[in-house]
Amino acid sequence: MTKETKIIVGVLAGAALGATIALALSSDSNNEVKDKLSDWFSDLLDSSKSKLSGLADRASDVADKVKDKITA
């Protein structure tokens, strides 16, 4: 991705996140929207944690293989 594309994606993601947070924190009496957003953020956090732990495990495995090749 080019630098400009990354900037555009970041701005759009930030705008979407800001709008979502604004809806979640609004004083609107519609608790259904807040509950859905809360569930969505919770699911997003859970999936991010699992992906990051998997990534850490793979990185550890690669580091071990590199160590083995260097010492062999």
mmCIF file as gemmi writes it, N, C-alpha and C atoms, coordinates in Angstrom:
data_model
loop_
_atom_site.group_PDB
_atom_site.id
_atom_site.type_symbol
_atom_site.label_atom_id
_atom_site.label_alt_id
_atom_site.label_comp_id
_atom_site.label_asym_id
_atom_site.label_entity_id
_atom_site.label_seq_id
_atom_site.pdbx_PDB_ins_code
_atom_site.Cartn_x
_atom_site.Cartn_y
_atom_site.Cartn_z
_atom_site.occupancy
_atom_site.B_iso_or_equiv
_atom_site.pdbx_formal_charge
_atom_site.auth_seq_id
_atom_site.auth_asym_id
_atom_site.pdbx_PDB_model_num
ATOM 1 N N . MET Axp A 1 ? 0.836 -1.177 0 1 0 ? 1 A 1
ATOM 2 C CA . MET Axp A 1 ? 0 0 0 1 0 ? 1 A 1
ATOM 3 C C . MET Axp A 1 ? 0.884 1.244 0 1 0 ? 1 A 1
ATOM 4 N N . THR Axp A 2 ? 0.441 2.219 -0.716 1 0 ? 2 A 1
ATOM 5 C CA . THR Axp A 2 ? 1.192 3.465 -0.748 1 0 ? 2 A 1
ATOM 6 C C . THR Axp A 2 ? 0.886 4.283 0.501 1 0 ? 2 A 1
ATOM 7 N N . LYS Axp A 3 ? 1.717 5.273 0.713 1 0 ? 3 A 1
ATOM 8 C CA . LYS Axp A 3 ? 1.559 6.118 1.895 1 0 ? 3 A 1
ATOM 9 C C . LYS Axp A 3 ? 0.206 6.834 1.884 1 0 ? 3 A 1
ATOM 10 N N . GLU Axp A 4 ? -0.211 7.294 0.717 1 0 ? 4 A 1
ATOM 11 C CA . GLU Axp A 4 ? -1.479 8.012 0.602 1 0 ? 4 A 1
ATOM 12 C C . GLU Axp A 4 ? -2.659 7.094 0.919 1 0 ? 4 A 1
ATOM 13 N N . THR Axp A 5 ? -2.584 5.847 0.455 1 0 ? 5 A 1
ATOM 14 C CA . THR Axp A 5 ? -3.652 4.89 0.7 1 0 ? 5 A 1
ATOM 15 C C . THR Axp A 5 ? -3.769 4.596 2.183 1 0 ? 5 A 1
ATOM 16 N N . LYS Axp A 6 ? -2.623 4.447 2.848 1 0 ? 6 A 1
ATOM 17 C CA . LYS Axp A 6 ? -2.636 4.191 4.289 1 0 ? 6 A 1
ATOM 18 C C . LYS Axp A 6 ? -3.271 5.356 5.049 1 0 ? 6 A 1
ATOM 19 N N . ILE Axp A 7 ? -2.966 6.566 4.615 1 0 ? 7 A 1
ATOM 20 C CA . ILE Axp A 7 ? -3.533 7.752 5.262 1 0 ? 7 A 1
ATOM 21 C C . ILE Axp A 7 ? -5.04 7.785 5.083 1 0 ? 7 A 1
ATOM 22 N N . ILE Axp A 8 ? -5.508 7.518 3.88 1 0 ? 8 A 1
ATOM 23 C CA . ILE Axp A 8 ? -6.943 7.53 3.588 1 0 ? 8 A 1
ATOM 24 C C . ILE Axp A 8 ? -7.659 6.458 4.4 1 0 ? 8 A 1
ATOM 25 N N . VAL Axp A 9 ? -7.082 5.257 4.442 1 0 ? 9 A 1
ATOM 26 C CA . VAL Axp A 9 ? -7.69 4.17 5.214 1 0 ? 9 A 1
ATOM 27 C C . VAL Axp A 9 ? -7.742 4.546 6.692 1 0 ? 9 A 1
ATOM 28 N N . GLY Axp A 10 ? -6.671 5.142 7.201 1 0 ? 10 A 1
ATOM 29 C CA . GLY Axp A 10 ? -6.645 5.561 8.595 1 0 ? 10 A 1
ATOM 30 C C . GLY Axp A 10 ? -7.685 6.61 8.912 1 0 ? 10 A 1
ATOM 31 N N . VAL Axp A 11 ? -7.847 7.569 8.027 1 0 ? 11 A 1
ATOM 32 C CA . VAL Axp A 11 ? -8.844 8.622 8.234 1 0 ? 11 A 1
ATOM 33 C C . VAL Axp A 11 ? -10.26 8.037 8.21 1 0 ? 11 A 1
ATOM 34 N N . LEU Axp A 12 ? -10.524 7.157 7.259 1 0 ? 12 A 1
ATOM 35 C CA . LEU Axp A 12 ? -11.851 6.551 7.173 1 0 ? 12 A 1
ATOM 36 C C . LEU Axp A 12 ? -12.131 5.663 8.385 1 0 ? 12 A 1
ATOM 37 N N . ALA Axp A 13 ? -11.139 4.898 8.817 1 0 ? 13 A 1
ATOM 38 C CA . ALA Axp A 13 ? -11.323 4.043 9.996 1 0 ? 13 A 1
ATOM 39 C C . ALA Axp A 13 ? -11.55 4.902 11.238 1 0 ? 13 A 1
ATOM 40 N N . GLY Axp A 14 ? -10.811 5.984 11.359 1 0 ? 14 A 1
ATOM 41 C CA . GLY Axp A 14 ? -10.989 6.879 12.489 1 0 ? 14 A 1
ATOM 42 C C . GLY Axp A 14 ? -12.364 7.524 12.499 1 0 ? 14 A 1
ATOM 43 N N . ALA Axp A 15 ? -12.835 7.91 11.327 1 0 ? 15 A 1
ATOM 44 C CA . ALA Axp A 15 ? -14.162 8.519 11.231 1 0 ? 15 A 1
ATOM 45 C C . ALA Axp A 15 ? -15.249 7.511 11.605 1 0 ? 15 A 1
ATOM 46 N N . ALA Axp A 16 ? -15.11 6.284 11.137 1 0 ? 16 A 1
ATOM 47 C CA . ALA Axp A 16 ? -16.091 5.252 11.46 1 0 ? 16 A 1
ATOM 48 C C . ALA Axp A 16 ? -16.077 4.945 12.947 1 0 ? 16 A 1
ATOM 49 N N . LEU Axp A 17 ? -14.896 4.852 13.518 1 0 ? 17 A 1
ATOM 50 C CA . LEU Axp A 17 ? -14.786 4.58 14.944 1 0 ? 17 A 1
ATOM 51 C C . LEU Axp A 17 ? -15.361 5.735 15.763 1 0 ? 17 A 1
ATOM 52 N N . GLY Axp A 18 ? -15.077 6.948 15.357 1 0 ? 18 A 1
ATOM 53 C CA . GLY Axp A 18 ? -15.605 8.114 16.058 1 0 ? 18 A 1
ATOM 54 C C . GLY Axp A 18 ? -17.115 8.174 16.013 1 0 ? 18 A 1
ATOM 55 N N . ALA Axp A 19 ? -17.675 7.874 14.858 1 0 ? 19 A 1
ATOM 56 C CA . ALA Axp A 19 ? -19.136 7.875 14.726 1 0 ? 19 A 1
ATOM 57 C C . ALA Axp A 19 ? -19.756 6.785 15.586 1 0 ? 19 A 1
ATOM 58 N N . THR Axp A 20 ? -19.11 5.632 15.628 1 0 ? 20 A 1
ATOM 59 C CA . THR Axp A 20 ? -19.615 4.531 16.432 1 0 ? 20 A 1
ATOM 60 C C . THR Axp A 20 ? -19.578 4.865 17.919 1 0 ? 20 A 1
ATOM 61 N N . ILE Axp A 21 ? -18.484 5.454 18.358 1 0 ? 21 A 1
ATOM 62 C CA . ILE Axp A 21 ? -18.363 5.838 19.765 1 0 ? 21 A 1
ATOM 63 C C . ILE Axp A 21 ? -19.372 6.926 20.112 1 0 ? 21 A 1
ATOM 64 N N . ALA Axp A 22 ? -19.575 7.868 19.195 1 0 ? 22 A 1
ATOM 65 C CA . ALA Axp A 22 ? -20.554 8.927 19.435 1 0 ? 22 A 1
ATOM 66 C C . ALA Axp A 22 ? -21.957 8.346 19.594 1 0 ? 22 A 1
ATOM 67 N N . LEU Axp A 23 ? -22.29 7.354 18.779 1 0 ? 23 A 1
ATOM 68 C CA . LEU Axp A 23 ? -23.6 6.707 18.917 1 0 ? 23 A 1
ATOM 69 C C . LEU Axp A 23 ? -23.701 5.959 20.234 1 0 ? 23 A 1
ATOM 70 N N . ALA Axp A 24 ? -22.603 5.314 20.617 1 0 ? 24 A 1
ATOM 71 C CA . ALA Axp A 24 ? -22.621 4.536 21.853 1 0 ? 24 A 1
ATOM 72 C C . ALA Axp A 24 ? -22.76 5.427 23.076 1 0 ? 24 A 1
ATOM 73 N N . LEU Axp A 25 ? -22.178 6.6 23.029 1 0 ? 25 A 1
ATOM 74 C CA . LEU Axp A 25 ? -22.189 7.491 24.18 1 0 ? 25 A 1
ATOM 75 C C . LEU Axp A 25 ? -23.32 8.51 24.164 1 0 ? 25 A 1
ATOM 76 N N . SER Axp A 26 ? -24.108 8.487 23.11 1 0 ? 26 A 1
ATOM 77 C CA . SER Axp A 26 ? -25.187 9.473 23.011 1 0 ? 26 A 1
ATOM 78 C C . SER Axp A 26 ? -26.223 9.229 24.096 1 0 ? 26 A 1
ATOM 79 N N . SER Axp A 27 ? -26.972 10.251 24.413 1 0 ? 27 A 1
ATOM 80 C CA . SER Axp A 27 ? -27.991 10.136 25.454 1 0 ? 27 A 1
ATOM 81 C C . SER Axp A 27 ? -29.309 9.64 24.883 1 0 ? 27 A 1
ATOM 82 N N . ASP Axp A 28 ? -29.249 9.034 23.723 1 0 ? 28 A 1
ATOM 83 C CA . ASP Axp A 28 ? -30.452 8.502 23.089 1 0 ? 28 A 1
ATOM 84 C C . ASP Axp A 28 ? -31.054 7.413 23.969 1 0 ? 28 A 1
ATOM 85 N N . SER Axp A 29 ? -32.346 7.349 24.012 1 0 ? 29 A 1
ATOM 86 C CA . SER Axp A 29 ? -33.015 6.361 24.864 1 0 ? 29 A 1
ATOM 87 C C . SER Axp A 29 ? -33.038 4.976 24.23 1 0 ? 29 A 1
ATOM 88 N N . ASN Axp A 30 ? -32.508 4.843 23.042 1 0 ? 30 A 1
ATOM 89 C CA . ASN Axp A 30 ? -32.503 3.564 22.347 1 0 ? 30 A 1
ATOM 90 C C . ASN Axp A 30 ? -31.316 2.721 22.822 1 0 ? 30 A 1
ATOM 91 N N . ASN Axp A 31 ? -31.542 1.915 23.835 1 0 ? 31 A 1
ATOM 92 C CA . ASN Axp A 31 ? -30.48 1.084 24.398 1 0 ? 31 A 1
ATOM 93 C C . ASN Axp A 31 ? -30.103 -0.069 23.489 1 0 ? 31 A 1
ATOM 94 N N . GLU Axp A 32 ? -30.961 -0.401 22.531 1 0 ? 32 A 1
ATOM 95 C CA . GLU Axp A 32 ? -30.669 -1.511 21.622 1 0 ? 32 A 1
ATOM 96 C C . GLU Axp A 32 ? -29.427 -1.213 20.789 1 0 ? 32 A 1
ATOM 97 N N . VAL Axp A 33 ? -29.301 0.01 20.305 1 0 ? 33 A 1
ATOM 98 C CA . VAL Axp A 33 ? -28.137 0.402 19.52 1 0 ? 33 A 1
ATOM 99 C C . VAL Axp A 33 ? -26.879 0.321 20.386 1 0 ? 33 A 1
ATOM 100 N N . LYS Axp A 34 ? -26.976 0.808 21.606 1 0 ? 34 A 1
ATOM 101 C CA . LYS Axp A 34 ? -25.828 0.768 22.509 1 0 ? 34 A 1
ATOM 102 C C . LYS Axp A 34 ? -25.43 -0.665 22.821 1 0 ? 34 A 1
ATOM 103 N N . ASP Axp A 35 ? -26.404 -1.538 23.014 1 0 ? 35 A 1
ATOM 104 C CA . ASP Axp A 35 ? -26.109 -2.937 23.304 1 0 ? 35 A 1
ATOM 105 C C . ASP Axp A 35 ? -25.432 -3.621 22.114 1 0 ? 35 A 1
ATOM 106 N N . LYS Axp A 36 ? -25.931 -3.339 20.911 1 0 ? 36 A 1
ATOM 107 C CA . LYS Axp A 36 ? -25.328 -3.927 19.716 1 0 ? 36 A 1
ATOM 108 C C . LYS Axp A 36 ? -23.893 -3.452 19.542 1 0 ? 36 A 1
ATOM 109 N N . LEU Axp A 37 ? -23.659 -2.158 19.747 1 0 ? 37 A 1
ATOM 110 C CA . LEU Axp A 37 ? -22.299 -1.623 19.609 1 0 ? 37 A 1
ATOM 111 C C . LEU Axp A 37 ? -21.381 -2.185 20.68 1 0 ? 37 A 1
ATOM 112 N N . SER Axp A 38 ? -21.886 -2.33 21.872 1 0 ? 38 A 1
ATOM 113 C CA . SER Axp A 38 ? -21.1 -2.904 22.954 1 0 ? 38 A 1
ATOM 114 C C . SER Axp A 38 ? -20.717 -4.343 22.63 1 0 ? 38 A 1
ATOM 115 N N . ASP Axp A 39 ? -21.66 -5.112 22.136 1 0 ? 39 A 1
ATOM 116 C CA . ASP Axp A 39 ? -21.375 -6.492 21.74 1 0 ? 39 A 1
ATOM 117 C C . ASP Axp A 39 ? -20.351 -6.538 20.606 1 0 ? 39 A 1
ATOM 118 N N . TRP Axp A 40 ? -20.496 -5.639 19.639 1 0 ? 40 A 1
ATOM 119 C CA . TRP Axp A 40 ? -19.584 -5.601 18.501 1 0 ? 40 A 1
ATOM 120 C C . TRP Axp A 40 ? -18.158 -5.288 18.96 1 0 ? 40 A 1
ATOM 121 N N . PHE Axp A 41 ? -18.008 -4.283 19.84 1 0 ? 41 A 1
ATOM 122 C CA . PHE Axp A 41 ? -16.676 -3.941 20.343 1 0 ? 41 A 1
ATOM 123 C C . PHE Axp A 41 ? -16.092 -5.094 21.157 1 0 ? 41 A 1
ATOM 124 N N . SER Axp A 42 ? -16.917 -5.752 21.932 1 0 ? 42 A 1
ATOM 125 C CA . SER Axp A 42 ? -16.461 -6.891 22.718 1 0 ? 42 A 1
ATOM 126 C C . SER Axp A 42 ? -15.979 -8.022 21.81 1 0 ? 42 A 1
ATOM 127 N N . ASP Axp A 43 ? -16.745 -8.312 20.768 1 0 ? 43 A 1
ATOM 128 C CA . ASP Axp A 43 ? -16.34 -9.342 19.815 1 0 ? 43 A 1
ATOM 129 C C . ASP Axp A 43 ? -15.052 -8.955 19.096 1 0 ? 43 A 1
ATOM 130 N N . LEU Axp A 44 ? -14.944 -7.694 18.734 1 0 ? 44 A 1
ATOM 131 C CA . LEU Axp A 44 ? -13.744 -7.209 18.063 1 0 ? 44 A 1
ATOM 132 C C . LEU Axp A 44 ? -12.523 -7.353 18.964 1 0 ? 44 A 1
ATOM 133 N N . LEU Axp A 45 ? -12.67 -7.005 20.218 1 0 ? 45 A 1
ATOM 134 C CA . LEU Axp A 45 ? -11.572 -7.126 21.169 1 0 ? 45 A 1
ATOM 135 C C . LEU Axp A 45 ? -11.173 -8.587 21.36 1 0 ? 45 A 1
ATOM 136 N N . ASP Axp A 46 ? -12.154 -9.461 21.486 1 0 ? 46 A 1
ATOM 137 C CA . ASP Axp A 46 ? -11.86 -10.883 21.659 1 0 ? 46 A 1
ATOM 138 C C . ASP Axp A 46 ? -11.139 -11.462 20.447 1 0 ? 46 A 1
ATOM 139 N N . SER Axp A 47 ? -11.594 -11.131 19.253 1 0 ? 47 A 1
ATOM 140 C CA . SER Axp A 47 ? -10.949 -11.66 18.054 1 0 ? 47 A 1
ATOM 141 C C . SER Axp A 47 ? -9.541 -11.087 17.885 1 0 ? 47 A 1
ATOM 142 N N . SER Axp A 48 ? -9.354 -9.834 18.271 1 0 ? 48 A 1
ATOM 143 C CA . SER Axp A 48 ? -8.022 -9.231 18.184 1 0 ? 48 A 1
ATOM 144 C C . SER Axp A 48 ? -7.06 -9.924 19.139 1 0 ? 48 A 1
ATOM 145 N N . LYS Axp A 49 ? -7.528 -10.232 20.346 1 0 ? 49 A 1
ATOM 146 C CA . LYS Axp A 49 ? -6.684 -10.918 21.322 1 0 ? 49 A 1
ATOM 147 C C . LYS Axp A 49 ? -6.264 -12.283 20.808 1 0 ? 49 A 1
ATOM 148 N N . SER Axp A 50 ? -7.197 -13.035 20.241 1 0 ? 50 A 1
ATOM 149 C CA . SER Axp A 50 ? -6.868 -14.377 19.763 1 0 ? 50 A 1
ATOM 150 C C . SER Axp A 50 ? -5.918 -14.319 18.577 1 0 ? 50 A 1
ATOM 151 N N . LYS Axp A 51 ? -6.109 -13.363 17.686 1 0 ? 51 A 1
ATOM 152 C CA . LYS Axp A 51 ? -5.205 -13.235 16.54 1 0 ? 51 A 1
ATOM 153 C C . LYS Axp A 51 ? -3.807 -12.829 16.985 1 0 ? 51 A 1
ATOM 154 N N . LEU Axp A 52 ? -3.721 -11.924 17.938 1 0 ? 52 A 1
ATOM 155 C CA . LEU Axp A 52 ? -2.411 -11.49 18.417 1 0 ? 52 A 1
ATOM 156 C C . LEU Axp A 52 ? -1.69 -12.595 19.17 1 0 ? 52 A 1
ATOM 157 N N . SER Axp A 53 ? -2.418 -13.4 19.931 1 0 ? 53 A 1
ATOM 158 C CA . SER Axp A 53 ? -1.76 -14.501 20.639 1 0 ? 53 A 1
ATOM 159 C C . SER Axp A 53 ? -1.27 -15.54 19.643 1 0 ? 53 A 1
ATOM 160 N N . GLY Axp A 54 ? -2.024 -15.794 18.598 1 0 ? 54 A 1
ATOM 161 C CA . GLY Axp A 54 ? -1.575 -16.711 17.545 1 0 ? 54 A 1
ATOM 162 C C . GLY Axp A 54 ? -0.35 -16.183 16.837 1 0 ? 54 A 1
ATOM 163 N N . LEU Axp A 55 ? -0.32 -14.891 16.612 1 0 ? 55 A 1
ATOM 164 C CA . LEU Axp A 55 ? 0.826 -14.271 15.965 1 0 ? 55 A 1
ATOM 165 C C . LEU Axp A 55 ? 2.062 -14.362 16.847 1 0 ? 55 A 1
ATOM 166 N N . ALA Axp A 56 ? 1.89 -14.163 18.142 1 0 ? 56 A 1
ATOM 167 C CA . ALA Axp A 56 ? 3.008 -14.261 19.084 1 0 ? 56 A 1
ATOM 168 C C . ALA Axp A 56 ? 3.547 -15.686 19.116 1 0 ? 56 A 1
ATOM 169 N N . ASP Axp A 57 ? 2.67 -16.67 19.077 1 0 ? 57 A 1
ATOM 170 C CA . ASP Axp A 57 ? 3.111 -18.063 19.057 1 0 ? 57 A 1
ATOM 171 C C . ASP Axp A 57 ? 3.909 -18.378 17.799 1 0 ? 57 A 1
ATOM 172 N N . ARG Axp A 58 ? 3.432 -17.907 16.657 1 0 ? 58 A 1
ATOM 173 C CA . ARG Axp A 58 ? 4.16 -18.147 15.408 1 0 ? 58 A 1
ATOM 174 C C . ARG Axp A 58 ? 5.505 -17.452 15.411 1 0 ? 58 A 1
ATOM 175 N N . ALA Axp A 59 ? 5.557 -16.238 15.937 1 0 ? 59 A 1
ATOM 176 C CA . ALA Axp A 59 ? 6.821 -15.51 15.998 1 0 ? 59 A 1
ATOM 177 C C . ALA Axp A 59 ? 7.81 -16.245 16.901 1 0 ? 59 A 1
ATOM 178 N N . SER Axp A 60 ? 7.325 -16.793 17.989 1 0 ? 60 A 1
ATOM 179 C CA . SER Axp A 60 ? 8.18 -17.559 18.894 1 0 ? 60 A 1
ATOM 180 C C . SER Axp A 60 ? 8.705 -18.813 18.206 1 0 ? 60 A 1
ATOM 181 N N . ASP Axp A 61 ? 7.855 -19.489 17.451 1 0 ? 61 A 1
ATOM 182 C CA . ASP Axp A 61 ? 8.287 -20.678 16.717 1 0 ? 61 A 1
ATOM 183 C C . ASP Axp A 61 ? 9.355 -20.337 15.68 1 0 ? 61 A 1
ATOM 184 N N . VAL Axp A 62 ? 9.168 -19.248 14.977 1 0 ? 62 A 1
ATOM 185 C CA . VAL Axp A 62 ? 10.154 -18.827 13.974 1 0 ? 62 A 1
ATOM 186 C C . VAL Axp A 62 ? 11.472 -18.47 14.647 1 0 ? 62 A 1
ATOM 187 N N . ALA Axp A 63 ? 11.405 -17.779 15.769 1 0 ? 63 A 1
ATOM 188 C CA . ALA Axp A 63 ? 12.628 -17.41 16.498 1 0 ? 63 A 1
ATOM 189 C C . ALA Axp A 63 ? 13.359 -18.661 16.959 1 0 ? 63 A 1
ATOM 190 N N . ASP Axp A 64 ? 12.63 -19.673 17.433 1 0 ? 64 A 1
ATOM 191 C CA . ASP Axp A 64 ? 13.268 -20.918 17.841 1 0 ? 64 A 1
ATOM 192 C C . ASP Axp A 64 ? 13.948 -21.62 16.677 1 0 ? 64 A 1
ATOM 193 N N . LYS Axp A 65 ? 13.293 -21.638 15.512 1 0 ? 65 A 1
ATOM 194 C CA . LYS Axp A 65 ? 13.88 -22.268 14.33 1 0 ? 65 A 1
ATOM 195 C C . LYS Axp A 65 ? 15.147 -21.543 13.893 1 0 ? 65 A 1
ATOM 196 N N . VAL Axp A 66 ? 15.12 -20.222 13.964 1 0 ? 66 A 1
ATOM 197 C CA . VAL Axp A 66 ? 16.31 -19.433 13.598 1 0 ? 66 A 1
ATOM 198 C C . VAL Axp A 66 ? 17.453 -19.725 14.564 1 0 ? 66 A 1
ATOM 199 N N . LYS Axp A 67 ? 17.155 -19.807 15.85 1 0 ? 67 A 1
ATOM 200 C CA . LYS Axp A 67 ? 18.168 -20.142 16.843 1 0 ? 67 A 1
ATOM 201 C C . LYS Axp A 67 ? 18.784 -21.502 16.567 1 0 ? 67 A 1
ATOM 202 N N . ASP Axp A 68 ? 17.913 -22.475 16.247 1 0 ? 68 A 1
ATOM 203 C CA . ASP Axp A 68 ? 18.395 -23.816 15.956 1 0 ? 68 A 1
ATOM 204 C C . ASP Axp A 68 ? 19.318 -23.846 14.748 1 0 ? 68 A 1
ATOM 205 N N . LYS Axp A 69 ? 18.976 -23.1 13.707 1 0 ? 69 A 1
ATOM 206 C CA . LYS Axp A 69 ? 19.801 -23.062 12.492 1 0 ? 69 A 1
ATOM 207 C C . LYS Axp A 69 ? 21.125 -22.356 12.753 1 0 ? 69 A 1
ATOM 208 N N . ILE Axp A 70 ? 21.095 -21.34 13.609 1 0 ? 70 A 1
ATOM 209 C CA . ILE Axp A 70 ? 22.337 -20.606 13.892 1 0 ? 70 A 1
ATOM 210 C C . ILE Axp A 70 ? 23.282 -21.467 14.722 1 0 ? 70 A 1
ATOM 211 N N . THR Axp A 71 ? 22.769 -22.196 15.683 1 0 ? 71 A 1
ATOM 212 C CA . THR Axp A 71 ? 23.615 -23 16.545 1 0 ? 71 A 1
ATOM 213 C C . THR Axp A 71 ? 24.022 -24.323 15.915 1 0 ? 71 A 1
ATOM 214 N N . ALA Axp A 72 ? 23.348 -24.744 14.849 1 0 ? 72 A 1
ATOM 215 C CA . ALA Axp A 72 ? 23.656 -26.033 14.21 1 0 ? 72 A 1
ATOM 216 C C . ALA Axp A 72 ? 24.87 -25.967 13.327 1 0 ? 72 A 1
